[in-house]
């Protein structure tokens, strides 16, 4: 292996490293090193050469023993517990797993550093029969490390290469929200987002929803205005702060879309505190349709988060049982979203259609 920084301890080569070096999948590298017959001789030789070059050792310890007893335990990795999406999807997945006599090891990996440390130690081998990733931001290397365990892996909210996943079309979902406001006559449409400050811990949904916002504006012939965008905010308090920032900028938008409902609820509170009426002065809409949305009359685009958790858990149980995917390969299941109309959106006032204050 190439030398590390002076004085640092060299990282032990993983099965994923061997696969990358040999130019094969992790599964092929695993079969080659175990001497499974259905690997071409030239491929096996290439894998063995890579393993020798990288000084790869203890090959079998990283792999589940064929005859070891099943633990009926699932590792669930999640970036946050407190936020509505994560708590809802986690609760639904855990309930489904426990209803099928599975134990659960729950890992809270709430930052890039914690995630990276976990995936360096990878304390799962021999302890679990499957892994459920609930919208964890994973790099290609992280994915290879998890797949090198040889365990079933299913993801919610983001796609993991070579593994089944379930989620929504985040680009189309955000575009639906913007299109609703465009159809009402709005042209100055703001965007507030929970996009991560740390690019190492970036959620694909944030990037895709921002893209949907920009694409919807572009299709309507409107130019993107960075003064209408505030990012890096989380939860209701984040929505409060984001809306305060928009109010402090020139040219108040006639409508605002929040990447998720918690931000929208914070925006509603800030507008009310500033003496602005929703939707008479500013329309507000969110995405998700969390439980609280109906009580604040928030127009939103709904997704069934609990159903996604149950679907992912059921898919993982199917894989753990050895049942083959009838469609072949790793499928990404897209669930439908729907526009929910409430009282927080309306056409812009006639004196504000051109963007006047």
Residue frames as qw, qx, qy, qz and C-alpha x, y, z in Angstrom:
[[0.000, 0.888, 0.460, 0.000, 0.00, 0.00, 0.00],
 [0.329, 0.667, -0.083, 0.663, 1.20, 3.57, -0.55],
 [0.401, -0.137, -0.559, 0.713, 2.74, 5.14, 2.53],
 [0.193, -0.859, -0.469, -0.070, 0.52, 7.31, 4.73],
 [0.001, -0.914, 0.154, -0.375, 1.41, 10.64, 6.28],
 [0.401, 0.393, -0.658, 0.502, 4.57, 10.67, 8.39],
 [0.108, -0.169, 0.704, -0.681, 3.93, 9.12, 11.78],
 [0.709, 0.000, 0.081, -0.700, 0.43, 7.86, 10.88],
 [0.532, -0.088, 0.839, -0.076, -0.71, 4.25, 11.11],
 [0.195, 0.133, -0.722, -0.650, -1.28, 2.57, 7.77],
 [0.726, 0.075, 0.210, -0.651, -4.89, 1.59, 7.07],
 [0.451, -0.075, 0.885, 0.092, -5.33, -2.16, 6.60],
 [0.255, 0.102, -0.623, -0.732, -6.47, -3.01, 3.09],
 [0.609, 0.172, 0.524, -0.570, -10.14, -3.97, 2.82],
 [0.544, 0.280, 0.767, 0.192, -11.92, -6.28, 0.42],
 [0.360, 0.882, 0.260, -0.159, -13.22, -3.16, -1.31],
 [0.085, -0.807, 0.454, 0.369, -9.62, -2.04, -1.91],
 [0.445, -0.148, 0.832, 0.297, -8.81, -5.40, -3.49],
 [0.497, 0.605, 0.622, 0.004, -11.88, -5.18, -5.73],
 [0.217, 0.940, -0.019, -0.262, -10.95, -1.69, -6.91],
 [0.241, -0.637, 0.639, 0.357, -7.33, -2.72, -7.54],
 [0.418, 0.024, 0.871, 0.257, -8.43, -5.75, -9.59],
 [0.281, 0.147, -0.365, -0.875, -11.18, -3.87, -11.44],
 [0.342, -0.270, -0.870, -0.231, -13.95, -6.22, -10.32],
 [0.531, -0.609, -0.156, -0.568, -17.00, -6.02, -8.08],
 [0.329, -0.503, 0.646, -0.470, -16.76, -6.70, -4.37],
 [0.901, -0.013, 0.276, -0.334, -18.84, -9.85, -4.84],
 [0.846, 0.464, -0.253, 0.068, -16.44, -11.16, -7.52],
 [0.171, 0.640, -0.624, 0.415, -13.43, -10.39, -5.33],
 [0.616, -0.348, 0.528, -0.470, -15.08, -12.27, -2.46],
 [0.962, 0.172, 0.107, -0.183, -15.83, -15.33, -4.63],
 [0.638, 0.616, -0.421, 0.187, -12.30, -15.28, -6.06],
 [0.024, -0.589, 0.663, -0.462, -10.63, -15.23, -2.66],
 [0.712, -0.194, 0.519, -0.431, -12.89, -18.00, -1.36],
 [0.134, -0.238, 0.913, 0.303, -12.12, -20.20, -4.39],
 [0.635, 0.407, 0.471, -0.458, -15.70, -20.33, -5.66],
 [0.591, 0.105, 0.693, 0.400, -15.83, -22.24, -8.96],
 [0.407, 0.750, 0.494, 0.167, -17.88, -19.80, -11.01],
 [0.058, -0.920, 0.172, 0.347, -15.06, -17.24, -11.37],
 [0.773, 0.602, -0.156, 0.124, -12.86, -17.25, -14.48],
 [0.844, -0.203, -0.080, 0.490, -9.27, -18.27, -13.86],
 [0.412, 0.422, 0.024, 0.807, -7.89, -15.01, -15.27],
 [0.318, -0.750, -0.101, -0.571, -10.20, -12.98, -13.01],
 [0.822, -0.554, -0.115, 0.064, -9.27, -15.01, -9.93],
 [0.752, 0.037, -0.054, 0.655, -5.57, -14.56, -10.70],
 [0.151, 0.603, 0.048, 0.782, -6.05, -10.80, -11.04],
 [0.564, -0.732, -0.091, -0.371, -7.82, -10.64, -7.68],
 [0.883, -0.358, -0.086, 0.291, -5.16, -12.75, -5.98],
 [0.574, 0.297, -0.031, 0.762, -2.43, -10.54, -7.43],
 [0.137, -0.709, -0.047, -0.690, -4.23, -7.45, -6.10],
 [0.757, -0.631, -0.109, -0.130, -4.64, -9.05, -2.67],
 [0.841, -0.133, -0.075, 0.520, -0.93, -9.89, -2.54],
 [0.366, 0.484, 0.022, 0.795, 0.08, -6.44, -3.71],
 [0.323, -0.686, -0.011, -0.652, -2.08, -4.79, -1.05],
 [0.181, 0.195, -0.834, 0.484, -0.99, -7.29, 1.61],
 [0.650, -0.291, -0.102, -0.694, -4.64, -8.13, 2.17],
 [0.183, 0.142, -0.924, 0.305, -5.00, -10.47, 5.15],
 [0.222, 0.212, 0.772, -0.557, -7.67, -12.22, 7.21],
 [0.254, -0.044, -0.570, -0.780, -9.86, -12.56, 4.16],
 [0.388, -0.369, -0.823, -0.190, -12.40, -14.83, 5.74],
 [0.196, -0.380, -0.608, 0.669, -12.91, -12.72, 8.86],
 [0.176, 0.245, -0.034, -0.953, -14.52, -9.95, 6.85],
 [0.474, -0.028, -0.633, -0.612, -16.93, -12.41, 5.31],
 [0.731, -0.248, 0.287, -0.567, -19.92, -14.08, 6.93],
 [0.180, -0.245, 0.952, 0.027, -19.23, -17.75, 7.65],
 [0.480, -0.047, -0.628, -0.611, -21.48, -19.94, 5.50],
 [0.570, -0.289, -0.769, -0.016, -22.35, -22.19, 8.42],
 [0.080, 0.029, -0.538, 0.839, -22.62, -19.61, 11.19],
 [0.001, 0.595, 0.787, -0.162, -26.03, -19.36, 12.86],
 [0.048, 0.623, 0.308, 0.717, -28.21, -16.46, 11.78],
 [0.176, -0.081, -0.517, 0.834, -28.49, -13.72, 14.38],
 [0.046, -0.734, -0.647, -0.201, -31.88, -12.37, 13.21],
 [0.281, -0.724, -0.155, 0.611, -30.33, -8.97, 13.94],
 [0.464, 0.710, 0.295, 0.440, -30.39, -5.97, 11.62],
 [0.387, -0.331, -0.084, 0.856, -28.10, -2.95, 11.78],
 [0.195, 0.868, 0.419, 0.181, -29.96, 0.31, 11.11],
 [0.458, -0.189, -0.015, 0.868, -27.75, 3.32, 10.38],
 [0.063, 0.870, 0.453, 0.182, -29.32, 6.77, 10.46],
 [0.389, 0.403, -0.137, 0.817, -27.86, 10.30, 10.42],
 [0.176, -0.256, 0.310, -0.898, -30.36, 11.93, 12.80],
 [0.116, -0.347, -0.913, 0.180, -33.07, 10.84, 15.21],
 [0.052, 0.479, 0.460, -0.746, -34.85, 14.09, 16.09],
 [0.246, 0.268, -0.325, -0.873, -35.85, 15.31, 12.64],
 [0.729, 0.187, 0.297, -0.588, -39.30, 14.28, 11.47],
 [0.738, 0.429, -0.432, -0.292, -38.31, 12.36, 8.33],
 [0.349, 0.385, -0.830, 0.202, -35.67, 10.26, 10.08],
 [0.322, -0.111, 0.739, -0.581, -37.73, 9.52, 13.19],
 [0.759, 0.247, 0.142, -0.585, -40.75, 8.54, 11.10],
 [0.734, 0.421, -0.501, -0.181, -38.90, 6.27, 8.68],
 [0.157, 0.364, -0.850, 0.347, -36.87, 4.72, 11.51],
 [0.503, -0.045, 0.596, -0.624, -39.94, 3.99, 13.61],
 [0.829, 0.303, -0.041, -0.468, -41.76, 2.36, 10.68],
 [0.605, 0.451, -0.656, -0.005, -38.76, 0.23, 9.70],
 [0.015, -0.306, 0.832, -0.463, -38.07, -0.89, 13.27],
 [0.660, 0.035, 0.413, -0.627, -41.70, -1.79, 13.87],
 [0.840, 0.353, -0.255, -0.324, -41.76, -3.96, 10.75],
 [0.446, 0.443, -0.755, 0.187, -38.49, -5.69, 11.62],
 [0.209, -0.223, 0.763, -0.570, -39.52, -6.38, 15.21],
 [0.776, 0.127, 0.184, -0.589, -42.88, -7.71, 14.03],
 [0.870, 0.343, -0.340, -0.097, -40.86, -10.32, 12.12],
 [0.890, -0.436, 0.026, 0.133, -38.83, -11.36, 15.17],
 [0.650, 0.458, -0.166, 0.583, -35.72, -9.36, 14.32],
 [0.488, -0.689, -0.157, 0.512, -33.51, -7.61, 16.83],
 [0.391, 0.849, 0.096, 0.343, -32.18, -4.20, 15.84],
 [0.575, -0.374, -0.063, 0.725, -28.88, -2.44, 16.44],
 [0.214, 0.930, 0.273, 0.126, -29.47, 1.28, 15.89],
 [0.609, -0.167, 0.046, 0.774, -26.47, 3.45, 14.98],
 [0.097, 0.962, 0.212, -0.139, -26.73, 7.25, 15.04],
 [0.654, -0.014, 0.235, 0.719, -24.06, 8.63, 12.68],
 [0.088, 0.908, 0.379, -0.159, -24.82, 12.35, 12.82],
 [0.028, 0.898, -0.284, -0.336, -21.69, 13.82, 11.25],
 [0.718, 0.582, -0.380, -0.022, -19.08, 13.03, 8.62],
 [0.058, 0.581, -0.748, 0.316, -16.48, 12.31, 11.29],
 [0.630, -0.153, 0.630, -0.428, -18.72, 9.91, 13.22],
 [0.882, 0.388, 0.047, -0.263, -19.76, 8.16, 10.00],
 [0.548, 0.644, -0.528, 0.077, -16.15, 7.81, 8.83],
 [0.194, -0.474, 0.777, -0.366, -15.03, 6.44, 12.20],
 [0.790, 0.037, 0.459, -0.406, -17.87, 3.90, 12.19],
 [0.865, 0.484, -0.047, -0.129, -17.05, 2.72, 8.67],
 [0.280, 0.657, -0.676, 0.184, -13.39, 2.40, 9.60],
 [0.340, -0.286, 0.804, -0.397, -14.18, 0.21, 12.62],
 [0.630, 0.040, -0.536, -0.560, -17.20, -1.42, 10.89],
 [0.219, -0.227, 0.838, -0.445, -18.38, -3.28, 14.04],
 [0.752, 0.138, 0.040, -0.644, -21.00, -5.36, 12.20],
 [0.555, 0.325, -0.742, -0.192, -19.26, -8.47, 10.88],
 [0.374, -0.044, -0.905, 0.198, -20.70, -11.60, 12.50],
 [0.080, 0.191, 0.602, -0.771, -23.19, -9.56, 14.55],
 [0.504, 0.440, 0.213, -0.712, -25.93, -8.85, 12.02],
 [0.570, 0.253, 0.751, 0.216, -27.66, -10.49, 9.07],
 [0.335, 0.671, 0.459, 0.476, -28.50, -7.30, 7.17],
 [0.264, -0.284, -0.126, 0.913, -28.04, -3.53, 7.02],
 [0.148, 0.819, 0.531, 0.158, -30.66, -0.82, 6.57],
 [0.351, -0.082, 0.005, 0.933, -29.32, 2.61, 5.60],
 [0.059, 0.814, 0.567, -0.109, -31.85, 5.39, 6.28],
 [0.272, 0.939, 0.092, 0.192, -30.81, 8.30, 4.05],
 [0.629, -0.595, 0.200, 0.458, -27.19, 8.10, 5.18],
 [0.397, 0.862, -0.275, -0.153, -24.86, 10.20, 3.00],
 [0.831, -0.243, 0.441, 0.238, -22.44, 7.55, 1.71],
 [0.186, 0.708, -0.520, -0.440, -19.53, 7.93, -0.71],
 [0.821, 0.325, -0.423, -0.204, -18.61, 5.24, -3.22],
 [0.332, 0.376, -0.790, 0.353, -15.87, 4.03, -0.87],
 [0.431, -0.164, 0.588, -0.664, -18.32, 3.84, 2.04],
 [0.851, 0.178, -0.022, -0.494, -20.66, 1.76, -0.09],
 [0.689, 0.382, -0.615, 0.029, -17.87, -0.61, -1.11],
 [0.012, 0.344, -0.774, 0.531, -16.86, -1.00, 2.54],
 [0.637, -0.025, 0.439, -0.633, -20.41, -1.96, 3.55],
 [0.866, 0.304, -0.184, -0.350, -20.89, -4.29, 0.60],
 [0.393, 0.489, -0.764, 0.149, -17.58, -5.99, 1.36],
 [0.431, -0.245, 0.697, -0.518, -19.26, -7.46, 4.44],
 [0.205, -0.022, -0.922, -0.328, -21.29, -9.67, 2.10],
 [0.120, 0.384, 0.764, -0.505, -24.53, -8.74, 3.89],
 [0.134, 0.688, 0.621, 0.351, -27.88, -7.69, 2.39],
 [0.187, -0.318, -0.158, 0.916, -28.06, -3.88, 2.27],
 [0.112, 0.710, 0.615, 0.326, -31.11, -1.73, 1.55],
 [0.216, -0.088, -0.132, 0.963, -31.31, 2.07, 1.49],
 [0.066, 0.801, 0.592, -0.067, -34.12, 4.59, 2.04],
 [0.018, -0.947, -0.116, 0.300, -34.10, 8.09, 0.57],
 [0.107, 0.787, -0.515, -0.324, -30.89, 7.72, -1.41],
 [0.937, 0.298, -0.158, -0.090, -29.55, 5.21, -3.87],
 [0.483, -0.612, 0.613, 0.128, -26.62, 2.95, -2.95],
 [0.465, 0.516, -0.609, -0.382, -24.82, 1.45, -5.94],
 [0.404, 0.167, -0.896, -0.076, -25.69, -2.20, -6.44],
 [0.027, -0.192, -0.852, 0.487, -28.25, -2.32, -3.62],
 [0.101, -0.649, -0.683, -0.319, -32.06, -2.02, -3.53],
 [0.103, -0.128, -0.308, 0.937, -33.48, 1.30, -2.40],
 [0.008, -0.714, -0.683, -0.151, -36.77, 3.13, -1.98],
 [0.180, -0.369, -0.151, 0.899, -37.56, 6.84, -2.11],
 [0.380, 0.802, 0.393, -0.241, -39.25, 9.56, -4.10],
 [0.546, 0.479, 0.228, 0.649, -38.29, 11.59, -7.16],
 [0.329, -0.629, -0.272, 0.650, -36.96, 14.61, -5.27],
 [0.152, -0.081, 0.356, 0.918, -36.40, 16.67, -8.43],
 [0.197, -0.424, -0.671, -0.575, -40.00, 16.20, -9.59],
 [0.376, -0.640, -0.624, 0.243, -41.35, 16.71, -6.07],
 [0.252, -0.488, -0.104, 0.829, -39.73, 20.13, -5.68],
 [0.007, 0.056, 0.514, 0.856, -40.81, 21.06, -9.19],
 [0.229, -0.572, -0.759, -0.211, -44.41, 20.20, -8.26],
 [0.305, -0.674, -0.409, 0.535, -44.25, 22.69, -5.39],
 [0.159, -0.357, 0.204, 0.898, -42.81, 25.45, -7.59],
 [0.036, -0.242, -0.718, -0.652, -45.22, 24.73, -10.44],
 [0.189, -0.682, -0.699, 0.102, -48.16, 25.15, -8.07],
 [0.204, -0.688, -0.162, 0.678, -46.97, 28.66, -7.19],
 [0.120, -0.159, 0.513, 0.835, -46.21, 29.50, -10.81],
 [0.065, -0.445, -0.801, -0.395, -49.73, 28.45, -11.77],
 [0.198, -0.766, -0.516, 0.329, -51.07, 30.85, -9.13],
 [0.277, 0.915, 0.119, 0.267, -49.18, 33.68, -10.82],
 [0.522, -0.786, 0.203, 0.261, -46.06, 33.96, -8.63],
 [0.696, 0.647, -0.189, 0.249, -42.75, 34.89, -10.24],
 [0.078, 0.652, -0.586, 0.475, -40.55, 35.88, -7.30],
 [0.917, -0.299, -0.199, -0.175, -40.36, 32.51, -5.55],
 [0.144, -0.729, 0.621, -0.250, -37.90, 32.02, -2.71],
 [0.876, 0.037, -0.481, 0.007, -36.22, 28.76, -1.70],
 [0.340, -0.686, 0.541, -0.348, -35.09, 27.79, 1.81],
 [0.860, 0.200, -0.468, -0.044, -33.14, 24.59, 2.24],
 [0.749, -0.608, 0.260, -0.034, -31.47, 22.35, 4.79],
 [0.785, 0.506, -0.282, 0.217, -28.50, 21.74, 2.52],
 [0.815, -0.452, -0.116, 0.343, -25.54, 20.65, 4.66],
 [0.059, -0.954, 0.276, 0.104, -22.74, 23.04, 5.57],
 [0.436, -0.488, 0.726, 0.211, -20.27, 20.14, 5.39],
 [0.622, 0.449, -0.414, -0.490, -19.97, 18.91, 1.78],
 [0.155, 0.254, -0.953, 0.049, -18.73, 15.55, 3.12],
 [0.152, 0.277, 0.868, -0.383, -22.17, 15.02, 4.67],
 [0.326, 0.196, -0.227, -0.896, -24.34, 16.21, 1.79],
 [0.540, 0.286, 0.740, -0.281, -27.81, 14.70, 1.38],
 [0.198, 0.118, 0.719, 0.656, -28.67, 13.86, -2.20],
 [0.040, 0.719, 0.693, 0.024, -32.29, 14.91, -1.59],
 [0.130, -0.798, -0.114, 0.577, -31.21, 18.50, -0.85],
 [0.178, -0.342, 0.550, 0.741, -29.26, 18.73, -4.09],
 [0.109, 0.304, 0.845, 0.427, -32.06, 17.16, -6.11],
 [0.001, 0.788, 0.585, -0.192, -34.80, 19.34, -4.63],
 [0.116, -0.698, 0.123, 0.696, -32.76, 22.48, -5.31],
 [0.155, -0.096, 0.730, 0.659, -32.35, 21.23, -8.89],
 [0.082, 0.563, 0.809, 0.144, -36.12, 20.75, -9.17],
 [0.061, -0.817, -0.282, 0.499, -36.65, 24.34, -7.98],
 [0.118, -0.541, 0.398, 0.731, -34.23, 25.71, -10.57],
 [0.157, 0.112, 0.843, 0.502, -35.60, 23.57, -13.39],
 [0.089, 0.704, 0.700, -0.078, -39.20, 24.63, -12.72],
 [0.033, -0.804, -0.040, 0.593, -38.19, 28.30, -12.80],
 [0.172, -0.349, 0.627, 0.675, -36.25, 27.73, -16.02],
 [0.181, 0.365, 0.860, 0.308, -39.20, 26.05, -17.74],
 [0.042, 0.842, 0.500, -0.199, -41.29, 29.11, -16.84],
 [0.450, 0.681, 0.109, 0.567, -38.72, 31.41, -18.42],
 [0.376, -0.917, 0.042, -0.129, -37.61, 32.87, -15.08],
 [0.479, 0.573, -0.530, 0.403, -33.98, 33.53, -14.21],
 [0.744, -0.384, -0.457, 0.300, -32.49, 32.04, -11.07],
 [0.047, -0.822, 0.169, -0.541, -31.91, 34.73, -8.42],
 [0.589, 0.013, -0.670, 0.452, -29.48, 33.75, -5.62],
 [0.113, -0.253, 0.347, -0.896, -30.95, 36.54, -3.47],
 [0.733, -0.211, -0.112, -0.637, -34.09, 34.43, -3.17],
 [0.867, -0.012, -0.497, 0.044, -32.24, 31.38, -1.78],
 [0.312, -0.676, 0.538, -0.395, -31.19, 30.62, 1.80],
 [0.861, 0.069, -0.504, -0.033, -29.51, 27.29, 2.59],
 [0.409, 0.252, -0.692, 0.540, -27.92, 25.49, 5.52],
 [0.426, -0.301, 0.326, -0.788, -30.95, 25.69, 7.86],
 [0.365, -0.083, -0.927, -0.016, -32.50, 22.83, 9.83],
 [0.189, -0.445, -0.796, 0.363, -35.71, 22.29, 11.75],
 [0.034, -0.878, -0.470, -0.084, -38.31, 24.89, 12.71],
 [0.360, -0.790, 0.046, 0.494, -35.65, 27.19, 14.17],
 [0.433, -0.118, 0.537, 0.714, -33.80, 26.98, 10.88],
 [0.176, 0.631, 0.629, 0.418, -36.93, 28.06, 9.04],
 [0.221, -0.915, -0.247, 0.232, -37.26, 31.02, 11.40],
 [0.417, -0.584, 0.297, 0.630, -33.68, 32.07, 10.68],
 [0.392, 0.174, 0.651, 0.626, -33.99, 31.52, 6.92],
 [0.081, 0.797, 0.545, 0.248, -37.15, 33.63, 6.65],
 [0.306, -0.866, -0.067, 0.390, -35.57, 36.38, 8.77],
 [0.437, -0.316, 0.461, 0.704, -32.67, 36.45, 6.33],
 [0.263, 0.461, 0.660, 0.532, -35.00, 36.71, 3.34],
 [0.098, -0.905, -0.412, 0.033, -36.92, 39.55, 5.03],
 [0.382, -0.749, 0.118, 0.529, -33.65, 41.42, 5.44],
 [0.431, -0.027, 0.570, 0.699, -32.85, 41.31, 1.73],
 [0.277, 0.352, -0.109, -0.888, -34.17, 43.71, -0.90],
 [0.535, 0.143, -0.546, -0.629, -37.22, 42.61, -2.86],
 [0.522, -0.100, 0.732, -0.426, -39.39, 40.35, -0.70],
 [0.084, -0.034, -0.905, -0.416, -40.51, 37.23, -2.61],
 [0.596, -0.142, -0.102, -0.784, -44.24, 36.80, -3.17],
 [0.955, -0.160, -0.082, -0.238, -43.94, 33.11, -2.29],
 [0.092, -0.627, 0.763, -0.129, -41.47, 30.76, -0.60],
 [0.926, 0.006, -0.346, -0.153, -40.92, 27.02, -0.99],
 [0.418, -0.649, 0.608, -0.186, -39.24, 25.18, 1.88],
 [0.367, 0.349, -0.850, -0.145, -37.29, 22.00, 1.20],
 [0.376, -0.266, -0.883, 0.085, -39.22, 20.32, 4.02],
 [0.341, -0.740, -0.473, -0.336, -42.20, 21.23, 6.21],
 [0.588, -0.573, -0.307, 0.482, -40.25, 22.01, 9.38],
 [0.332, -0.062, 0.136, 0.931, -38.54, 24.89, 7.60],
 [0.122, -0.490, -0.500, -0.703, -41.89, 26.08, 6.24],
 [0.491, -0.712, -0.501, 0.026, -43.44, 26.12, 9.72],
 [0.499, -0.435, -0.125, 0.739, -40.57, 28.26, 10.98],
 [0.164, 0.169, 0.349, 0.907, -41.08, 30.61, 8.02],
 [0.284, -0.660, -0.577, -0.388, -44.78, 30.94, 8.85],
 [0.526, -0.671, -0.369, 0.371, -43.93, 31.97, 12.42],
 [0.410, -0.236, 0.086, 0.877, -41.42, 34.60, 11.27],
 [0.014, 0.377, 0.482, 0.790, -43.82, 36.13, 8.76],
 [0.397, -0.725, -0.540, -0.157, -46.55, 36.38, 11.40],
 [0.544, -0.570, -0.219, 0.576, -44.17, 37.98, 13.87],
 [0.299, -0.083, 0.248, 0.918, -43.19, 40.52, 11.20],
 [0.327, 0.501, 0.316, -0.737, -46.85, 41.47, 10.68],
 [0.301, 0.281, -0.632, -0.656, -47.10, 39.86, 7.25],
 [0.764, 0.100, 0.381, -0.512, -50.17, 37.83, 6.37],
 [0.034, -0.196, 0.925, 0.324, -49.99, 34.35, 4.82],
 [0.652, 0.141, 0.449, 0.595, -50.99, 33.96, 2.03],
 [0.220, 0.932, 0.279, -0.080, -52.15, 37.55, 1.40],
 [0.034, -0.920, 0.338, 0.196, -48.64, 39.03, 1.59],
 [0.119, 0.530, -0.829, -0.135, -46.48, 35.94, 1.10],
 [0.940, -0.006, -0.158, -0.302, -47.45, 32.38, 0.14],
 [0.198, -0.562, 0.793, -0.128, -45.58, 29.54, 1.85],
 [0.949, 0.047, -0.124, -0.287, -45.44, 25.87, 1.00],
 [0.414, -0.575, 0.705, -0.028, -43.43, 22.88, 2.13],
 [0.671, 0.272, -0.648, -0.236, -42.56, 19.35, 1.15],
 [0.126, 0.157, -0.930, 0.307, -43.30, 16.14, 3.12],
 [0.621, -0.420, -0.303, -0.589, -46.75, 16.66, 4.77],
 [0.270, 0.082, -0.802, 0.526, -45.52, 15.95, 8.29],
 [0.230, -0.547, -0.792, 0.143, -48.19, 15.57, 10.98],
 [0.149, -0.560, -0.308, 0.754, -48.04, 19.22, 12.06],
 [0.111, 0.030, 0.465, 0.878, -48.59, 20.55, 8.55],
 [0.178, -0.558, -0.711, -0.390, -52.37, 20.17, 8.66],
 [0.366, -0.708, -0.493, 0.348, -52.62, 22.09, 11.95],
 [0.191, -0.558, 0.068, 0.805, -50.88, 25.16, 10.52],
 [0.595, 0.703, 0.306, -0.242, -52.80, 24.89, 7.22],
 [0.183, -0.617, 0.563, 0.518, -49.61, 24.40, 5.22],
 [0.813, 0.528, -0.076, -0.231, -49.84, 23.65, 1.52],
 [0.372, -0.574, 0.715, 0.146, -47.28, 20.94, 0.82],
 [0.693, 0.331, -0.566, -0.299, -46.26, 18.02, -1.38],
 [0.768, -0.402, 0.392, -0.309, -46.88, 14.82, 0.56],
 [0.522, 0.345, -0.778, -0.049, -44.77, 11.68, 0.66],
 [0.880, -0.392, -0.084, -0.254, -45.54, 8.52, 2.66],
 [0.098, 0.684, -0.679, 0.248, -42.37, 8.24, 4.71],
 [0.639, -0.271, 0.637, -0.335, -43.62, 5.41, 6.93],
 [0.913, 0.343, 0.142, -0.168, -44.46, 3.32, 3.86],
 [0.512, 0.709, -0.470, 0.120, -40.90, 3.78, 2.64],
 [0.242, -0.545, 0.730, -0.335, -39.55, 2.49, 5.95],
 [0.804, 0.000, 0.510, -0.306, -41.82, -0.56, 5.86],
 [0.818, 0.557, -0.100, -0.105, -40.99, -1.27, 2.22],
 [0.290, 0.704, -0.620, 0.186, -37.25, -1.13, 2.87],
 [0.455, -0.378, 0.727, -0.348, -37.54, -3.39, 5.91],
 [0.879, 0.213, 0.333, -0.265, -39.62, -5.91, 3.94],
 [0.682, 0.663, -0.310, 0.000, -37.08, -5.86, 1.09],
 [0.010, 0.635, -0.727, 0.261, -34.25, -6.47, 3.54],
 [0.678, -0.159, 0.631, -0.342, -36.08, -9.40, 5.15],
 [0.878, 0.437, 0.056, -0.185, -36.67, -10.87, 1.70],
 [0.485, 0.693, -0.517, 0.132, -32.96, -10.66, 0.91],
 [0.284, -0.516, 0.728, -0.352, -32.00, -12.11, 4.30],
 [0.829, 0.032, 0.464, -0.310, -34.20, -15.10, 3.57],
 [0.397, -0.225, 0.761, 0.461, -32.27, -15.73, 0.36],
 [0.533, 0.639, 0.545, -0.104, -35.20, -14.95, -1.90],
 [0.427, 0.037, 0.419, 0.800, -34.03, -13.76, -5.33],
 [0.232, 0.517, 0.074, -0.821, -35.26, -10.52, -6.85],
 [0.646, 0.435, 0.627, 0.032, -37.68, -11.59, -9.60],
 [0.396, 0.912, 0.042, -0.102, -36.76, -8.50, -11.62],
 [0.827, 0.165, -0.030, 0.537, -33.03, -9.15, -11.30],
 [0.356, 0.451, -0.122, 0.809, -30.44, -6.64, -10.16],
 [0.220, -0.351, -0.527, 0.742, -30.80, -3.90, -7.57],
 [0.031, 0.671, 0.564, 0.480, -34.07, -2.07, -8.07],
 [0.067, -0.067, -0.299, 0.950, -34.82, 1.49, -6.97],
 [0.049, -0.616, -0.782, -0.081, -38.48, 1.81, -6.00],
 [0.003, 0.151, -0.009, 0.988, -39.99, 5.26, -6.50],
 [0.014, -0.560, -0.781, 0.277, -43.08, 6.08, -4.47],
 [0.105, 0.673, 0.428, 0.595, -45.59, 8.66, -5.64],
 [0.141, -0.258, -0.386, 0.875, -46.03, 12.10, -4.09],
 [0.033, 0.690, 0.648, 0.322, -49.11, 14.33, -4.21],
 [0.051, 0.336, -0.076, 0.938, -49.93, 18.01, -3.89],
 [0.278, -0.576, -0.723, 0.261, -51.92, 18.83, -0.73],
 [0.044, 0.539, 0.164, 0.825, -53.75, 22.16, -0.97],
 [0.354, -0.602, -0.581, 0.418, -54.36, 24.11, 2.23],
 [0.017, 0.952, 0.306, 0.001, -54.59, 27.79, 3.15],
 [0.482, -0.648, 0.165, 0.565, -50.96, 28.94, 3.00],
 [0.309, -0.070, 0.547, 0.774, -50.87, 29.62, -0.76],
 [0.350, 0.777, 0.460, -0.248, -52.89, 31.99, -2.97],
 [0.541, 0.643, 0.195, 0.506, -52.33, 34.20, -6.03],
 [0.424, -0.139, -0.196, 0.873, -50.03, 37.16, -5.36],
 [0.078, 0.775, 0.347, -0.523, -51.55, 40.56, -4.63],
 [0.565, 0.744, 0.275, 0.225, -51.99, 42.58, -7.80],
 [0.015, 0.974, -0.212, 0.075, -49.59, 45.25, -6.53],
 [0.501, -0.611, 0.601, 0.118, -46.89, 42.61, -5.94],
 [0.904, 0.340, 0.258, 0.016, -47.05, 40.68, -9.22],
 [0.557, 0.761, -0.202, 0.266, -44.10, 42.64, -10.56],
 [0.725, -0.023, -0.414, 0.550, -42.09, 42.16, -7.35],
 [0.058, -0.644, 0.131, -0.752, -42.96, 45.46, -5.69],
 [0.214, -0.034, -0.782, 0.585, -42.82, 45.57, -1.89]]
